[in-house]
Amino acid sequence: MTDFHLAQINSARLRAPLEDPSMAEFVTGLERMNALADRSPGFVWRLIGENGDGTISLADPRTIFTLSVWESVEDLRAYAYQSEHLDYLRRRREWFLPHEHSVSLVLWWIPAGRRPTLRQGISRLGRLAAQGPTAEAFTFRQVFSPPAGQPAPLPARPA
């Protein structure tokens, strides 16, 4: 076990609301892909959201986010590109519009045991878009190593 885990967030712009019949296969596949992630080696956590399907939307219901934590880049890469998830990923153009922004996925290291927030993830997407890959916000194309040394201690829990 390492002192750091990998957080990832991705965003997508839906071609239609999730309730639309054209999105039925995507919605049906969410449960299967989430179950696959949950049992994949190195999976740590994912934000479930109000719908329980792992997709989170904010002000614009057509833009969704997924946020998860993995033990390593290799674990996330294996899930994304070397499992049944790849078949699902190949169909993304059926369900998602081309991204308005150049960035739809970002990775960053967090101390093991912490959970990122959606706000933190969106901030990392913005950082990657503004600055390009850095140790604080990167992609599979340019991976950065976890920080050296021990992570900062977790803050005390409020009483």
Residue, then its C-alpha position, 0 to 999 in steps of 0.5 A: m500500500t502506498d501513501f497516495h491514491l489516484a483520484q480521477i474525474n471525467s465529464a461528459r455532455l449528454r446528447a439527451p437527458l438520461e431519461d430519454p429513450s436514446m440514452a437507455e443503453f447508456v443508463t442500463g450500462l451504468e450499473r454494470m460498469n459501476a459494479l465492474a469498477d467496484r470489483s476491479p483490482g485497485f478500486v478504492w471509492r467512487l462518488i455515488g450521487e443522488n441517483g445512485d448511478g455514479t453520475i453527478s450533474l450540477a447546474d446543467p443536467r446534460t453535463i455529468f461527472t464521475l469521480s473515483v479513487w484508485e490505488s494506482v494509475e495502472d489499476l485505473r488504466a486496466y479498468a478503463y482500457q483493458s476490461e469490458h469498460l472499453d467496449y462501453l467507452r468505444r460507444r461514447r459518441e452515441w451518448f455524448l456530444p463532442h466536448e466543448h473544452s479540451v479537457s474531459l478527464v483529469l488525474w491527481w494524487i491524494p493522500a490515501g484515506r481521503r476522498p476528493t469532492l466534486r468541487q475539487g475535481i472540477s477545479r482540477l479539470g480547470r487547472l489542467a485546461a489552464q496550465g496543461p499537465t502538472a503534478e497536480a492535474f494530469t492525464f494518462r498521456q503524461v502521468f506524474s508520480p505520487p508526491a515523495g514523502q509522507p502525506a500531510p496528516l488528516p485533519a481531526r474530525p469535528a466533535 
